[in-house]
Amino acid sequence: PAVGLELEMVVAHAATGRSLAVDRYFDALRARLSADPVHAPGMQAVELEGRCVSLDTPAAQFGLDNGFNLLEVSTRPVRSSEGGLAALADLAAASLHHVHAALQADDAVVLNASQHPDCERSMDWYRRVCVPRPIYRELVGHRGWKHWEGIDAKAQNGANVQVAVGDAVRALNVMLGTAAAHVALFANSPLESGRETGLKETRLTVWPRVFTGVRFAGDAMLARVPPRPFLDLGDYFRWMFRPGTVSRSLPLARSHDYKAMPTVLLDDAPSLSAFLSSHGWHGRRTDTGEAVWLLPDSTHFEHSQIAQFMDARLRYRLASLPELGALLAAWRRREGLEALFEAHGAQVYIEGRCPGAGFPDAVLVQEAGAQVAHSRVMSPIALQWGLLQRLDEAQRLVGRWGWARLGELRERAVRHALDDDGVAALCGEVVALAREGLTPAERPMLAYAEYVLATRRCGADRMLSTWRHAPAQDAAARLAHVAARHRMQLHS
C-alpha cells in the first residue's frame, strides 16, 4: 500500500495578509530544488502561456491549484515498504520548507487557513490570477461553471491512500459515510470576504455555488452523495456516467494530464455511457475547434474518473488498457470491474477531499504545544489511513449510524463542527477506530485530531477568536493581525 498528500496552500502578503498572486516564487523555488538531491534529478518546469505553473520532481510536484494565489504540493506515493506515513511526513516537511523559503521572494507566507479570510471573488480578480489551463475554458465557457467562486484560495489537505481493488468501494463508502468527522476535525474557514459566515468550514460551500445555473444539471448531481452506499465498482461508475449526466471533453489519446491535454467536446451532450455504447460520435476539438469523429475507447472511461466532486473520490491507474468490449461486458456483471481491474494491474486509491488545509502556526503552538501543532499536516491522512486499516469495523460503524443520518451530520459539521454534540460523538468513534489502525509509531501523527476532539476547538474557532479580538477593528488591520498570528510556522 502507498500513501500520498496533496497539500493546497493559501498565499498571503506577509505584512498585510492580502491575497497575493505569486510572481517570483517559481524562480526562487527552482534554485532551491536544484540544490536538493531528492528533487534535482529530472526536475522539469511546466509552463502555460509563457508562465511557469509547476516544477515537477521525482519526489513531488510543486504547482498551483486554480490560481496563482493558491499553491499546491503533491508528493509521490510512498509505499509502506519505504517507511509509509513516517517517510511521507519527512517528505512533506522538507517540501514545505522549500515552499516557505521560496515565498520570501514574493514577501509572502502560507496561512493556516482553508480559505483566504478576506479576498474578493470578482471576475476581475479571477481573470488576473486564474491559471490559464485549457480545461477551464470548457468548464466556464461550455458548461457554465461559476469557477470564480473558488478563486479566493479555497484549500484542502488531500489525503490519498491506496487500497486493494476488491476493497475500493467499501473504502469509498466509509470515507463518504464518515465525512462529517473529517470536516469537523479540520474545519478552518469561518471567514469569507472579510466577514464571519456563521460556518466553520465555508470552503465546502464552493460546489453548490459553482454549479448554480450551470448548463448541465448532471454536473451538480455529481457533487451530491447518493441516497445509499455503492454496491461495487460497476454501481459507482453507473452512478457517475448515468443518463442525465453529460460527458466531459474526452482525450484524443491516452494521457494522465487531464487538465492540459487536447480534448474533444461531443455534440448533443451525451452521457459517457451513451458515448461508450456508440459506434462513434461527432465533436470538436477544444484547442482548435476542428470537427472530429471520435471513436469510443477504454481510455475515455479511465480519463473520466475525475468527473465527480463528492467528499471522497476513487482514483485509479491501469497498467494496461482492456478492450472496450471487455470493459463494457465486465461493467454489466456484479463485481465484474473488480476482476477486470485486477487483471489489468490497477492501482486504486481513495482521495479524501473533506479536510481543510491547515499548518502549524503561533496560536496553535501556544495553545496545544509543539507536538500537536506539528502533527497538523499529517493528521488528516493518519486519520484516513488508520480508519481504512480497520475497514470491516469502519463499515460497521457507518452501518450503525445510518447513511441518511451521517449525511445530515455532514451538513451540521460544516456549520457547527464539534459544537454539535452528534458530530462530536461521531468524531469520537472515528478517531478511536483510526487510532486502533495505526502502529504505536504512527499514533503521534493523530495528535492534532485528538486535541481538537478533546477540546472541541477546531482551527475555525482559533481563527474566529483572533479575528474578534484584533486590537483594531478596521478590515485592513484585522486582516494583518490574522496573518501575523496564523501564518505557517515550521520547525527550524
N, C-alpha and C positions, 0 to 999 in steps of 0.2 A: 504493500500500500504506500501511497505517496500523499504528501500534503503540500499546499502552496498558499500564498497570500497575494491578494490584490488590494493594495493599500491606496486609497484615494486621500488627497490632502488639500485642505483649504488654505490658499495662499493669501497673505495679507502684508501690507506695508508695515515694516517694523515699528515705526514711530506713531503712525496714525491708526493702524488697523484696517484701513480701507482695502477693499478687494483690489487685487493687483494682477495684471497680466504679465507673466514673466517675459523678459526680453534677453537678458544676458545669461540666464540660468544654464542653458544647454552648453554654451561655450565653457562656462566655469565647470560644469559637471564633466564634460569631456576631458578636461585637463586632469581632474581628479581620478576619473576612472582609468585613464591611460596609465596612471602610475600604480594602479591596483592590480596585482597579478591574477586576482579572481575574475576581474571584469575586463581587463585589457585585451586578452586574446580574442580575436574575431569580433571586436566591437564594431557595430555598424550604426550609422546615423540614418534616420528616416526623415525625409523632407516632403512637405506638401506646399505647393505654390512658393517654393524658394525659402521656406522656413523650416527649421528643424522642429520636429514634433516628438521625436523619440530617439533614445540611444539604447540599442539592443545589445546585450552582452550574453555570454554563456550562462551567467548566473541570474540575471534579472533583466527586465525591460523597464527603462526609466522613461515614462512618457507623459501624456496628458489624457484626461478623460474628454469631456465635451468642450472644454475651454482652456485658454492659456492661463486662467486663474484657478485651475483645478489640476494638480499634479497627480500622477499615478505611478506606483512601483508594483510590478508583477514579478514575483520570484519564480524561478524554475521549480518544477515539482521536486521535492526532497523525499526520498524513499526511507522507509523505516530502517533499512539496512545501512543507510548513510547517516543515521542519527535522528531521523524523524523530526519531532517537534523541537527538540533541543538544537539540532543543526539549522532548522528553519528559523528559530529565534535568533541565532547568531547571524544568519544571512540578512534577516530583516533589520536587525540593529545596525549592521555595517552599512546597509543600503540607506537607511535613514540618516546616518551620519554624513554620507556623501550628499544627500539632498539638502540637509540643513546647512552644510558648509557652502554648497554651490549657490544657494539662495541669497547668500550675503552679497553676491554680485549685483543683485536687484534690490538690496536693502529690504529683503523680505523674510518672512518667517512662516512656519506652518502653525495654524491654530488648532487647538484641541477642541474641535467642533465638527459636527457632521453637516453643517451648512453655515455659510458666512452669515453673521448676525445682522449685517446692515449693508446689503448690496442690492442695487436695482436689478430688475428683471425686464428692462425695456428692450425693444427691438434695436435701438441704437447701441446699447451695451452688448447685446447679443452679436450684432454684426462686427463689432470691434474685437471681441475676444473669442468667438467660436472657432474651433479648429476646423479648417476647410476640408472635411472629409467628404468624399463623393456620396456616401450613404446618407448624409444629412440632407442632400438635395432631394433624394427620394422621400425621406420621412417627412420633411417640411413641405416641399413643393408638390409632391404627388399625393401623399397620404394625408396631408393636412395636420400633422402633429404640431402642437404648440411647444416645440423643442426649447424655446427660450425660457420656459418655466423653470428649467433646471440650470440656468446659466449663472445662478448665484452660488455656485460651488457646493452643490449637494453631494455629500461624500459618504461612502460606506467603507467598512472594513470587511473585505470579501474573503471569506474562509472557504477553501477548496479542499475537499477530502475525497481521495479515491476510494471506490467501493467495488466489490465483486459485481459482475454483471447480474448475477441472479439476485443480488440484494438491492439493486439500484432503485427500484420503485418503492420498496419498503423504506429505504433510507430517505428518499424524497418525501414520502408521506410523513415520516417522522419530523423532518425539518419544517414542512409546511404546518403540521399539526402543533408543533411547539413554538411557532413563530412569535407568539406573544412574549415568551420568555426572552428570546433573543432581541426583540425590540426593546423591551423594558430595561434589561440589564445594561444595555449600551446606548440608551437614548441620550442624544447630545445636541438637539437643535430646538430650543424653546423660543428662539428669536428669529424674526424674518423682517427684512426691510426696516430694521431699526425699531421693531415693535414686538411686544410679547404676544404670542399667538394663542395662548391657552393650551398648547400641546407640548408634550415632552419630546416628541420626535416629528417635528414639522416636515422634515425631509421626506417622509413617506407619503405625504400628500401630493408628491410630484406627479405620479402616474394618473390619478383621476384628472388632474389639471391638463396634463399633456394630451389626454385622449378626449377632452371635451370638444364636441363638434367636429370630430375627425371625419374624413371621407368614408372610411370603412368601419362600421360598428364592431366588426370582429376584432379589431385591434384592442379595443377596450375590454372585450370579453377575455382576452388572453392576459390581462393583468389582475383578474379576479380568480380566487381559488374556487374550484368546482365544488358542488354540494356533497361530494363523497370522495374518499380516498381513491387513488388509481389502483387498478387491479393488476396490471402488468405493463410492460413497455408498449405493447400494442395499444392498450387502452389510453396511455399517456399521449402517444402520438396521434391517435384518432381524435382526442380532445383538441390537440394543438392545431391540427390540419383539417378540422371538420368543415362541413358546409356552413356558410356564414362567416368563416374566416377568409382572408384574402392573402394569397401567397405574396411574400416579399419578393423583391427582384432576385433573380437567380443567376449564378455564375455561368460564364461561357465554358470555363474549365475548372477543375478542382483546385481549390486554394483554401488555406486556413486563415487568410487575411480578409475576413468578411466585411471590414469597414472601408476598404480602399480598392478592391478588385473591380474590373469591368463586369457589369451585370446586365440582365435583361428584364425589363418590366413587361409582364404578359398582358396582352389585350383582354378586355372584357372582365378583368378582375376575378379569375378563378381561384378556388381554394387550391392548396398544394395537392390535396388528394385527387381533385379533378384533373389537374395537370399531369400527375404521375400516371394516371389511368388512361391518358390520351395517347394518340399516335404522334403528337407534336402540337405546337401552339405558336401562333403569331405573337410577336412582341417587338420591342425596340430597345436598343442599347441605351443605357443611362449615360454613357460617356460621349457618344457621337450622335445619338438619335436615329441611327441606322435601323431600318426594318430588318428583322431576322425571323427565321423559323427555328424554334428551339425544340430539340428532341429531349424527352424526359430521360433522366438518368439517376442512378443511385446517389451521385454526388449532390443532386439537388435536395434529396432527403437529408443527407448529412449536413449540408450547409444550413438548412432551415431550422436546426436545433435551437437557434438563438431567438426564435420568434415569440417567446412568452416572457412576461415581466412580473411573475409572482415572487414570493418571498424566498424561493429557492428554485434552482434550475438544474436540470440534469444535462451535463455536458459530456461529450464522448469524442473519441477519435478512433477510427477503424484502421487497422494495419493494412487491410486490403478491402477493396470495394466489391460487394456482391453484385451479381447481375440484377437488373431492375426486376425482372420476372420473379427471381428467387426472393427478393426483398418483399415484393407485394404479396407473394404466397405466404411467406412467414408472418407477415403483418396480420393476415386473416386468421392465423392459428393462435390459440391460447398459449402464451409464453413462447410463441414462435420466434419473435425478435430476439429474445434472450438467447436462444440456441444459435440463431444466425450471427448475432454479435460475438458470441463466444468463438464461433468458427472463423470469424474474420478478425480475431485479435483485438477486440475493442478494449480500450482503456476508458473507464467511466468514472466520473467524479461528480460530487454534489457541490454546487456553487451556492453557498449561503449568502443571501442578499439583505438580510434584516439588520445586522449590527451596524450602528452608526460609527463613522470614523472617530477615532479617539487616540490620544497620545498622552504621555506623562506631561504634567505642567506643574507650576509652582503651587497652585491651590491644592491639587491632588496630593503632591508630596507632603505639604504641610498637614493636610487632614488625615491622610491614610498611611503615610510613611513611604519610604523609597521603594520597598519591595512590592507593595501593592501598586504603586504608581507605575513602576516599570514592567509590570505584568499586563498593563492595559492593552498593548498592541497584540499580544499573543492570546489574551483571554478568550476572545470570540472563537478562535479556531480550536483552542483547548476544550472549550465547551462542546463544540460540534464534534470534534474527534472523540472525546470521551463518551458522548451520547451514542455515537454510531458504533462504538466498540461494545455497547450493550444494546444492540439493535432489537433483540427479542423483547427485552424489558421495556425499551423505549416504545416499541409498537404497542405493548400492553398499556403503557401509560397513556398514549393517545386514545386508545380504545376506552379506557376508564373515564377520561374526561369528556369524551364525545366530540366528534368532528365539528358539529354546529356550535357547541359551547366554546370550543377553542377558537373558532373564527370570531365569535363575539369578544372574547378576551383580547384578541389581537387588536381590535379597534379600541378597546379600553386601554391597552398598553400604549398605543400611540398618544392618547390624550393624557393618561394619568401615570404611566409607568408603574412603579411599585407603591404609589399612593393607593392603588386599588388592591383591596385585600385578596380578591380572587386571582389577580395577576401575580401578586406576591406569593401566594400559595403554590401556583404553578411553577414559578421560578424556583421555589424551594425544592420541589420534586425534581425538576430538570437538573439543577446544579448538583444535587446529591447523587443522582444517577450518573451524571457525567464524571463526577469525582471517582466513582467506582470503576469507570472505564479507563482511567488514567493510571500510569505507573506512579510509584512514590516520587520518582524524579520529575515527572511531568506535572504533578499536582500544584506546585507553586505558580504555574502559569495560569491557574484558575483563580488566583488570589483576588484579582480585581472584581470578578463576578461575585465571589463570596463576600467581599467587602460591601458591594452595593446591596446584596441581599440582606446582609446583617444590619446595615444602617438604613435601608430603604431610601437611599440618597444616590441618585444617578448623576451622570455628567450634566444633564439638563438642570438639575437642582443647583449644582455648584455654579453654573453659568448665570442662572437667574439671580442667585444671591449676589454675585459680583455686579451684575447689571443694576440691581435695585439699590445697592449700597455704594455706587460710584460717588466719589467726592463732589463731582459736578454733574448736573442733570441734563445739560445740553447734549445733543446727539453726538457731536464730534468728540467731546470729552469722554462720554460714556464708552464709545467705541474704542478709543485709545486705551482706556482703563481695562476693558475686557481683553484687548490684545496683549497688553503688558502682563496680565495675570494668567492668561490662558494660551500662551504660545508654547509650542512643543519644547520640552526641556529634557535633553538626553543625558545619559551617563557620559562623563568625560573619558 
